[in-house]
Amino acid sequence: MGKRKVATKKENLFQGDISELIVQALMEKKGEDITVIDLKKINHVYFDKFIIVTGTSKTHVETLSDFVQEVVKREAGVKPTFVEGIANGEWVLLDYFDIIVHVFQPEARTFYQLETLWNDAEITHL
C-alpha cells in the first residue's frame, strides 16, 4: 500500500484575480447593475478595482455581501481586511486591500454615484 497524503491545511486552488470570484458570486445571487472600475492607470489611487453592485433590498444587500465573503474565503482563502455598513444595509463596503466591493441599495447608489467620480477610469458594466 502507498502512503496517503495528509493535508494539514486547505490548499487554495484559485490562483487568479479575486475580482473574478467576486463578480461570479454577485451574479449567482442576482446582483443588479454590476460595474467594475479598473483604477490601475489612475495616479495616486491605492486600489486596483472597485466593484459596484445593487441589491434590491436590505436583505439582498446582506445576502450579496455575505456570499461574496463566503466564496472568496472558500476559493481563495482570503477574508476582507475591513467590512462596513452591515448594520444599516444601505451601503456595504468590503475591503479586499486592492479591490473594494460596494454593495448598494438603489437609492444609496443613485445618491453617491461612485461611477461618476471615477469616469476617467476604465469602466465595465456587466
PyMOL commands that place a pseudoatom at each C-alpha (Angstrom):
pseudoatom trace, name=CA, resn=MET, resi=1, chain=A, elem=C, hetatm=0, pos=[0.000, 0.000, 0.000]
pseudoatom trace, name=CA, resn=GLY, resi=2, chain=A, elem=C, hetatm=0, pos=[1.136, 3.533, -0.805]
pseudoatom trace, name=CA, resn=LYS, resi=3, chain=A, elem=C, hetatm=0, pos=[1.383, 6.369, 1.652]
pseudoatom trace, name=CA, resn=ARG, resi=4, chain=A, elem=C, hetatm=0, pos=[-1.581, 8.661, 1.984]
pseudoatom trace, name=CA, resn=LYS, resi=5, chain=A, elem=C, hetatm=0, pos=[-1.013, 12.375, 1.788]
pseudoatom trace, name=CA, resn=VAL, resi=6, chain=A, elem=C, hetatm=0, pos=[-2.432, 14.133, 4.808]
pseudoatom trace, name=CA, resn=ALA, resi=7, chain=A, elem=C, hetatm=0, pos=[-3.423, 17.728, 4.221]
pseudoatom trace, name=CA, resn=THR, resi=8, chain=A, elem=C, hetatm=0, pos=[-2.542, 20.000, 7.116]
pseudoatom trace, name=CA, resn=LYS, resi=9, chain=A, elem=C, hetatm=0, pos=[-4.472, 22.951, 5.746]
pseudoatom trace, name=CA, resn=LYS, resi=10, chain=A, elem=C, hetatm=0, pos=[-6.826, 23.609, 2.882]
pseudoatom trace, name=CA, resn=GLU, resi=11, chain=A, elem=C, hetatm=0, pos=[-4.995, 24.186, -0.355]
pseudoatom trace, name=CA, resn=ASN, resi=12, chain=A, elem=C, hetatm=0, pos=[-6.281, 27.162, -2.303]
pseudoatom trace, name=CA, resn=LEU, resi=13, chain=A, elem=C, hetatm=0, pos=[-6.802, 26.128, -5.884]
pseudoatom trace, name=CA, resn=PHE, resi=14, chain=A, elem=C, hetatm=0, pos=[-7.761, 29.584, -7.150]
pseudoatom trace, name=CA, resn=GLN, resi=15, chain=A, elem=C, hetatm=0, pos=[-4.734, 31.450, -8.432]
pseudoatom trace, name=CA, resn=GLY, resi=16, chain=A, elem=C, hetatm=0, pos=[-6.400, 34.228, -10.437]
pseudoatom trace, name=CA, resn=ASP, resi=17, chain=A, elem=C, hetatm=0, pos=[-7.701, 37.701, -9.731]
pseudoatom trace, name=CA, resn=ILE, resi=18, chain=A, elem=C, hetatm=0, pos=[-10.236, 37.507, -6.890]
pseudoatom trace, name=CA, resn=SER, resi=19, chain=A, elem=C, hetatm=0, pos=[-12.345, 40.093, -8.703]
pseudoatom trace, name=CA, resn=GLU, resi=20, chain=A, elem=C, hetatm=0, pos=[-13.451, 37.215, -10.952]
pseudoatom trace, name=CA, resn=LEU, resi=21, chain=A, elem=C, hetatm=0, pos=[-14.705, 35.300, -7.906]
pseudoatom trace, name=CA, resn=ILE, resi=22, chain=A, elem=C, hetatm=0, pos=[-16.453, 38.398, -6.599]
pseudoatom trace, name=CA, resn=VAL, resi=23, chain=A, elem=C, hetatm=0, pos=[-18.269, 39.066, -9.875]
pseudoatom trace, name=CA, resn=GLN, resi=24, chain=A, elem=C, hetatm=0, pos=[-19.303, 35.406, -10.198]
pseudoatom trace, name=CA, resn=ALA, resi=25, chain=A, elem=C, hetatm=0, pos=[-20.670, 35.427, -6.637]
pseudoatom trace, name=CA, resn=LEU, resi=26, chain=A, elem=C, hetatm=0, pos=[-22.622, 38.646, -7.273]
pseudoatom trace, name=CA, resn=MET, resi=27, chain=A, elem=C, hetatm=0, pos=[-24.080, 37.239, -10.481]
pseudoatom trace, name=CA, resn=GLU, resi=28, chain=A, elem=C, hetatm=0, pos=[-25.029, 33.975, -8.797]
pseudoatom trace, name=CA, resn=LYS, resi=29, chain=A, elem=C, hetatm=0, pos=[-27.031, 35.839, -6.137]
pseudoatom trace, name=CA, resn=LYS, resi=30, chain=A, elem=C, hetatm=0, pos=[-28.698, 38.079, -8.745]
pseudoatom trace, name=CA, resn=GLY, resi=31, chain=A, elem=C, hetatm=0, pos=[-26.844, 41.311, -8.018]
pseudoatom trace, name=CA, resn=GLU, resi=32, chain=A, elem=C, hetatm=0, pos=[-28.033, 44.076, -10.347]
pseudoatom trace, name=CA, resn=ASP, resi=33, chain=A, elem=C, hetatm=0, pos=[-26.067, 46.541, -12.490]
pseudoatom trace, name=CA, resn=ILE, resi=34, chain=A, elem=C, hetatm=0, pos=[-22.639, 45.072, -11.691]
pseudoatom trace, name=CA, resn=THR, resi=35, chain=A, elem=C, hetatm=0, pos=[-19.914, 47.553, -12.582]
pseudoatom trace, name=CA, resn=VAL, resi=36, chain=A, elem=C, hetatm=0, pos=[-16.146, 47.025, -12.454]
pseudoatom trace, name=CA, resn=ILE, resi=37, chain=A, elem=C, hetatm=0, pos=[-13.971, 50.135, -12.356]
pseudoatom trace, name=CA, resn=ASP, resi=38, chain=A, elem=C, hetatm=0, pos=[-10.309, 49.496, -13.176]
pseudoatom trace, name=CA, resn=LEU, resi=39, chain=A, elem=C, hetatm=0, pos=[-8.237, 52.090, -11.307]
pseudoatom trace, name=CA, resn=LYS, resi=40, chain=A, elem=C, hetatm=0, pos=[-4.756, 50.734, -12.087]
pseudoatom trace, name=CA, resn=LYS, resi=41, chain=A, elem=C, hetatm=0, pos=[-3.949, 53.520, -14.559]
pseudoatom trace, name=CA, resn=ILE, resi=42, chain=A, elem=C, hetatm=0, pos=[-5.170, 56.340, -12.316]
pseudoatom trace, name=CA, resn=ASN, resi=43, chain=A, elem=C, hetatm=0, pos=[-2.398, 58.154, -10.417]
pseudoatom trace, name=CA, resn=HIS, resi=44, chain=A, elem=C, hetatm=0, pos=[-2.475, 58.381, -6.627]
pseudoatom trace, name=CA, resn=VAL, resi=45, chain=A, elem=C, hetatm=0, pos=[-5.136, 55.713, -6.166]
pseudoatom trace, name=CA, resn=TYR, resi=46, chain=A, elem=C, hetatm=0, pos=[-4.479, 52.987, -3.619]
pseudoatom trace, name=CA, resn=PHE, resi=47, chain=A, elem=C, hetatm=0, pos=[-6.853, 50.433, -5.085]
pseudoatom trace, name=CA, resn=ASP, resi=48, chain=A, elem=C, hetatm=0, pos=[-6.752, 48.402, -8.303]
pseudoatom trace, name=CA, resn=LYS, resi=49, chain=A, elem=C, hetatm=0, pos=[-10.514, 47.967, -8.708]
pseudoatom trace, name=CA, resn=PHE, resi=50, chain=A, elem=C, hetatm=0, pos=[-13.889, 48.999, -7.441]
pseudoatom trace, name=CA, resn=ILE, resi=51, chain=A, elem=C, hetatm=0, pos=[-16.724, 46.555, -7.942]
pseudoatom trace, name=CA, resn=ILE, resi=52, chain=A, elem=C, hetatm=0, pos=[-20.147, 48.128, -7.533]
pseudoatom trace, name=CA, resn=VAL, resi=53, chain=A, elem=C, hetatm=0, pos=[-23.445, 46.248, -7.393]
pseudoatom trace, name=CA, resn=THR, resi=54, chain=A, elem=C, hetatm=0, pos=[-27.041, 46.982, -6.481]
pseudoatom trace, name=CA, resn=GLY, resi=55, chain=A, elem=C, hetatm=0, pos=[-29.141, 44.814, -4.196]
pseudoatom trace, name=CA, resn=THR, resi=56, chain=A, elem=C, hetatm=0, pos=[-32.905, 45.199, -4.284]
pseudoatom trace, name=CA, resn=SER, resi=57, chain=A, elem=C, hetatm=0, pos=[-33.406, 45.387, -0.504]
pseudoatom trace, name=CA, resn=LYS, resi=58, chain=A, elem=C, hetatm=0, pos=[-31.535, 45.349, 2.800]
pseudoatom trace, name=CA, resn=THR, resi=59, chain=A, elem=C, hetatm=0, pos=[-31.820, 41.566, 2.864]
pseudoatom trace, name=CA, resn=HIS, resi=60, chain=A, elem=C, hetatm=0, pos=[-30.489, 41.277, -0.693]
pseudoatom trace, name=CA, resn=VAL, resi=61, chain=A, elem=C, hetatm=0, pos=[-27.548, 43.592, 0.120]
pseudoatom trace, name=CA, resn=GLU, resi=62, chain=A, elem=C, hetatm=0, pos=[-26.708, 41.425, 3.144]
pseudoatom trace, name=CA, resn=THR, resi=63, chain=A, elem=C, hetatm=0, pos=[-27.005, 38.238, 1.075]
pseudoatom trace, name=CA, resn=LEU, resi=64, chain=A, elem=C, hetatm=0, pos=[-24.718, 39.603, -1.636]
pseudoatom trace, name=CA, resn=SER, resi=65, chain=A, elem=C, hetatm=0, pos=[-22.145, 40.767, 0.927]
pseudoatom trace, name=CA, resn=ASP, resi=66, chain=A, elem=C, hetatm=0, pos=[-22.196, 37.517, 2.866]
pseudoatom trace, name=CA, resn=PHE, resi=67, chain=A, elem=C, hetatm=0, pos=[-21.976, 35.357, -0.246]
pseudoatom trace, name=CA, resn=VAL, resi=68, chain=A, elem=C, hetatm=0, pos=[-19.019, 37.296, -1.665]
pseudoatom trace, name=CA, resn=GLN, resi=69, chain=A, elem=C, hetatm=0, pos=[-17.168, 36.823, 1.623]
pseudoatom trace, name=CA, resn=GLU, resi=70, chain=A, elem=C, hetatm=0, pos=[-18.039, 33.123, 1.720]
pseudoatom trace, name=CA, resn=VAL, resi=71, chain=A, elem=C, hetatm=0, pos=[-16.947, 32.427, -1.872]
pseudoatom trace, name=CA, resn=VAL, resi=72, chain=A, elem=C, hetatm=0, pos=[-13.690, 34.392, -1.704]
pseudoatom trace, name=CA, resn=LYS, resi=73, chain=A, elem=C, hetatm=0, pos=[-12.733, 32.774, 1.601]
pseudoatom trace, name=CA, resn=ARG, resi=74, chain=A, elem=C, hetatm=0, pos=[-13.601, 29.271, 0.373]
pseudoatom trace, name=CA, resn=GLU, resi=75, chain=A, elem=C, hetatm=0, pos=[-11.993, 29.556, -3.076]
pseudoatom trace, name=CA, resn=ALA, resi=76, chain=A, elem=C, hetatm=0, pos=[-9.031, 31.861, -2.429]
pseudoatom trace, name=CA, resn=GLY, resi=77, chain=A, elem=C, hetatm=0, pos=[-8.571, 31.715, 1.332]
pseudoatom trace, name=CA, resn=VAL, resi=78, chain=A, elem=C, hetatm=0, pos=[-8.936, 35.498, 1.612]
pseudoatom trace, name=CA, resn=LYS, resi=79, chain=A, elem=C, hetatm=0, pos=[-11.077, 37.467, 4.045]
pseudoatom trace, name=CA, resn=PRO, resi=80, chain=A, elem=C, hetatm=0, pos=[-11.784, 41.187, 3.671]
pseudoatom trace, name=CA, resn=THR, resi=81, chain=A, elem=C, hetatm=0, pos=[-9.500, 43.430, 5.700]
pseudoatom trace, name=CA, resn=PHE, resi=82, chain=A, elem=C, hetatm=0, pos=[-12.474, 45.622, 6.578]
pseudoatom trace, name=CA, resn=VAL, resi=83, chain=A, elem=C, hetatm=0, pos=[-16.274, 45.414, 6.334]
pseudoatom trace, name=CA, resn=GLU, resi=84, chain=A, elem=C, hetatm=0, pos=[-18.508, 48.447, 6.877]
pseudoatom trace, name=CA, resn=GLY, resi=85, chain=A, elem=C, hetatm=0, pos=[-22.241, 49.083, 6.631]
pseudoatom trace, name=CA, resn=ILE, resi=86, chain=A, elem=C, hetatm=0, pos=[-23.719, 45.699, 7.507]
pseudoatom trace, name=CA, resn=ALA, resi=87, chain=A, elem=C, hetatm=0, pos=[-25.859, 47.201, 10.289]
pseudoatom trace, name=CA, resn=ASN, resi=88, chain=A, elem=C, hetatm=0, pos=[-27.903, 49.520, 8.058]
pseudoatom trace, name=CA, resn=GLY, resi=89, chain=A, elem=C, hetatm=0, pos=[-27.658, 47.532, 4.825]
pseudoatom trace, name=CA, resn=GLU, resi=90, chain=A, elem=C, hetatm=0, pos=[-27.895, 50.573, 2.545]
pseudoatom trace, name=CA, resn=TRP, resi=91, chain=A, elem=C, hetatm=0, pos=[-24.242, 50.539, 1.502]
pseudoatom trace, name=CA, resn=VAL, resi=92, chain=A, elem=C, hetatm=0, pos=[-21.891, 47.721, 2.463]
pseudoatom trace, name=CA, resn=LEU, resi=93, chain=A, elem=C, hetatm=0, pos=[-18.191, 48.075, 1.742]
pseudoatom trace, name=CA, resn=LEU, resi=94, chain=A, elem=C, hetatm=0, pos=[-15.907, 45.031, 1.567]
pseudoatom trace, name=CA, resn=ASP, resi=95, chain=A, elem=C, hetatm=0, pos=[-12.210, 45.908, 1.520]
pseudoatom trace, name=CA, resn=TYR, resi=96, chain=A, elem=C, hetatm=0, pos=[-10.033, 43.261, -0.093]
pseudoatom trace, name=CA, resn=PHE, resi=97, chain=A, elem=C, hetatm=0, pos=[-6.988, 45.554, 0.077]
pseudoatom trace, name=CA, resn=ASP, resi=98, chain=A, elem=C, hetatm=0, pos=[-6.598, 46.244, -3.662]
pseudoatom trace, name=CA, resn=ILE, resi=99, chain=A, elem=C, hetatm=0, pos=[-10.232, 45.507, -4.557]
pseudoatom trace, name=CA, resn=ILE, resi=100, chain=A, elem=C, hetatm=0, pos=[-13.094, 47.362, -2.913]
pseudoatom trace, name=CA, resn=VAL, resi=101, chain=A, elem=C, hetatm=0, pos=[-16.623, 45.976, -3.252]
pseudoatom trace, name=CA, resn=HIS, resi=102, chain=A, elem=C, hetatm=0, pos=[-19.544, 48.392, -2.844]
pseudoatom trace, name=CA, resn=VAL, resi=103, chain=A, elem=C, hetatm=0, pos=[-22.963, 46.777, -2.381]
pseudoatom trace, name=CA, resn=PHE, resi=104, chain=A, elem=C, hetatm=0, pos=[-25.734, 49.374, -2.523]
pseudoatom trace, name=CA, resn=GLN, resi=105, chain=A, elem=C, hetatm=0, pos=[-29.468, 49.597, -2.241]
pseudoatom trace, name=CA, resn=PRO, resi=106, chain=A, elem=C, hetatm=0, pos=[-30.790, 51.512, -5.298]
pseudoatom trace, name=CA, resn=GLU, resi=107, chain=A, elem=C, hetatm=0, pos=[-31.389, 54.844, -3.521]
pseudoatom trace, name=CA, resn=ALA, resi=108, chain=A, elem=C, hetatm=0, pos=[-27.901, 54.946, -1.991]
pseudoatom trace, name=CA, resn=ARG, resi=109, chain=A, elem=C, hetatm=0, pos=[-26.238, 54.051, -5.278]
pseudoatom trace, name=CA, resn=THR, resi=110, chain=A, elem=C, hetatm=0, pos=[-28.122, 56.811, -7.063]
pseudoatom trace, name=CA, resn=PHE, resi=111, chain=A, elem=C, hetatm=0, pos=[-27.234, 59.306, -4.339]
pseudoatom trace, name=CA, resn=TYR, resi=112, chain=A, elem=C, hetatm=0, pos=[-23.477, 58.577, -4.210]
pseudoatom trace, name=CA, resn=GLN, resi=113, chain=A, elem=C, hetatm=0, pos=[-22.934, 57.936, -7.951]
pseudoatom trace, name=CA, resn=LEU, resi=114, chain=A, elem=C, hetatm=0, pos=[-19.456, 56.443, -7.496]
pseudoatom trace, name=CA, resn=GLU, resi=115, chain=A, elem=C, hetatm=0, pos=[-19.121, 55.738, -11.205]
pseudoatom trace, name=CA, resn=THR, resi=116, chain=A, elem=C, hetatm=0, pos=[-19.142, 59.476, -11.964]
pseudoatom trace, name=CA, resn=LEU, resi=117, chain=A, elem=C, hetatm=0, pos=[-16.275, 60.081, -9.518]
pseudoatom trace, name=CA, resn=TRP, resi=118, chain=A, elem=C, hetatm=0, pos=[-14.073, 57.711, -11.496]
pseudoatom trace, name=CA, resn=ASN, resi=119, chain=A, elem=C, hetatm=0, pos=[-15.214, 58.461, -15.055]
pseudoatom trace, name=CA, resn=ASP, resi=120, chain=A, elem=C, hetatm=0, pos=[-11.596, 58.735, -16.221]
pseudoatom trace, name=CA, resn=ALA, resi=121, chain=A, elem=C, hetatm=0, pos=[-11.015, 55.069, -15.326]
pseudoatom trace, name=CA, resn=GLU, resi=122, chain=A, elem=C, hetatm=0, pos=[-11.879, 52.030, -17.434]
pseudoatom trace, name=CA, resn=ILE, resi=123, chain=A, elem=C, hetatm=0, pos=[-15.470, 51.114, -16.526]
pseudoatom trace, name=CA, resn=THR, resi=124, chain=A, elem=C, hetatm=0, pos=[-17.069, 47.802, -17.427]
pseudoatom trace, name=CA, resn=HIS, resi=125, chain=A, elem=C, hetatm=0, pos=[-20.817, 47.271, -16.977]
pseudoatom trace, name=CA, resn=LEU, resi=126, chain=A, elem=C, hetatm=0, pos=[-21.855, 43.625, -16.747]
for i in range(1, 126): cmd.bond("trace and resi %d" % i, "trace and resi %d" % (i + 1))
show_as sticks, trace
zoom trace
